[in-house]
Amino acid sequence: MILNPEMECMPREELKKLQSERLVWQVKRMYENVECFRNRMDEKGLKPEDIHGIEDLSKLPFSYKSDLRDYYPYGLFAVSLDDIVRVHASSGTTGKRIVVGYTRDDLKMWSECFARMLSALGVTKSDVVQVAYGYGLFTGGLGAHQGAEYMGCTVVPISSGNTALQIQTMIDFESTVLCCTPSYALYLGEEIEKLGVKDKLKLKVGIFGAEPWTESMRREIEEKLGIKAYDIYGLSEILGPGVSGECECQSGMHVWEDNFIPEIIDPDTGEVLPDGATGELVFTTLTKQGFPLIRYRTRDICSLNYEPCKCGRTHVRMRKPTGRSDDMLIIRGVNVFPSQIEEVLLKVSGDSITPNYQIVVDRVNNNDTFDVNVEMSEKLFADDIKSIEKVEAKITDQLRSMLGIGAKVHLVNPNTIQRSEGKAKRVIDKRKLV
């Protein structure tokens, strides 16, 4: 395994020069090999020779998730299928699944990106990494697996599910690193508390991604599992897990800018926003061969921090996404992100509620209804009705203060909200079913 620490600490001017060289190379090969990209360049009156470096990035056309469905399955690949050694795909719950492909060099680059993040967290070849992301067409399991193997770690490819086996495996195999979704990590923590086996764990690091989570949830996971919990970002269209990840400072996720250029744009106008502004995250892949994308609109809402990090790495840090522009709920004309609700609940939690909740939105007589179901703790459940009503009122007030609109809060019995071993289903929007 060969990592290049100098690349992670490269002066920004040198990094920009490298990005420019790679962007020019990528634009040329995509124009020659990807019909969709070539057509959009032609519509703008652009040719590859018009792009001289990253200063010309904003001239290039955006690409969209819909492109992957329109050109399903292989129409956006920039190489022949003979050179594609692996494909991954989304679940396809909203239409045709999206398909992405990787060359051997792509897999090596992906492995190194994930290994860089492991190294930034102090993980070494002596660690035992339990991968509890799902394997298969989802990029999570194999992405974490190959990165940990590249690092030289011992990998436990247990995949998601079978919580009792997960916990027993952690104990028996002396796992030191856990990779899964944050909601499943929290569920594992709850089950470990019930079993009273926390003192038998060797876990020290958790790497959690694939869904949004708050700082309050981080603290909850760290307490329940006795670990340091780190955020990782990735999406199949760009690579998979490892596009960016936190270092030991836990102050933003370093984007590996030698492979990807991030931008923040206004989600309505498409205009590039100034450094530090919050908007929609856009990515350009610089080194991917099989399935490259230029200015891909992720729909994730966040900001970029170009200030030097205390760890010494110069690569820009992206802040934790606060939600997605396409997942945002518009309720009675107000923009609502599930992460805002989670933030309120985890501030309230204490020993009265659990972090398990569900948002239910419906439309009755042309008016939006907005309900938040929150699971009580065993302690509150055993308390009197006045105590329960007091907590309900507190959550209701804080949600109104955060969101600017009222929600009906319902405290439900312990263990009645369905747990997830993958991505948690937090929102039920019945308006979409009408």
Secondary structure as UniProt FT lines:
FT   HELIX           5..8
FT   HELIX           12..33
FT   HELIX           35..43
FT   TURN            44..45
FT   HELIX           48..50
FT   HELIX           54..59
FT   HELIX           65..70
FT   TURN            71..76
FT   HELIX           81..83
FT   STRAND          86..89
FT   TURN            93..94
FT   STRAND          99..102
FT   HELIX           104..120
FT   TURN            121..122
FT   TURN            125..126
FT   STRAND          128..131
FT   HELIX           139..151
FT   STRAND          154..156
FT   HELIX           163..173
FT   STRAND          177..180
FT   HELIX           182..195
FT   HELIX           198..200
FT   STRAND          205..208
FT   HELIX           215..225
FT   STRAND          228..235
FT   TURN            236..239
FT   STRAND          240..246
FT   TURN            248..249
FT   STRAND          253..255
FT   TURN            257..259
FT   STRAND          260..265
FT   TURN            267..269
FT   TURN            275..276
FT   STRAND          279..285
FT   STRAND          296..302
FT   STRAND          304..305
FT   TURN            310..311
FT   STRAND          317..318
FT   STRAND          323..324
FT   TURN            325..327
FT   STRAND          329..331
FT   TURN            332..333
FT   STRAND          334..336
FT   HELIX           338..348
FT   TURN            350..352
FT   STRAND          353..364
FT   TURN            365..366
FT   STRAND          367..376
FT   HELIX           378..381
FT   HELIX           385..403
FT   STRAND          408..412
FT   TURN            414..415
FT   STRAND          427..429
FT   HELIX           430..433
//
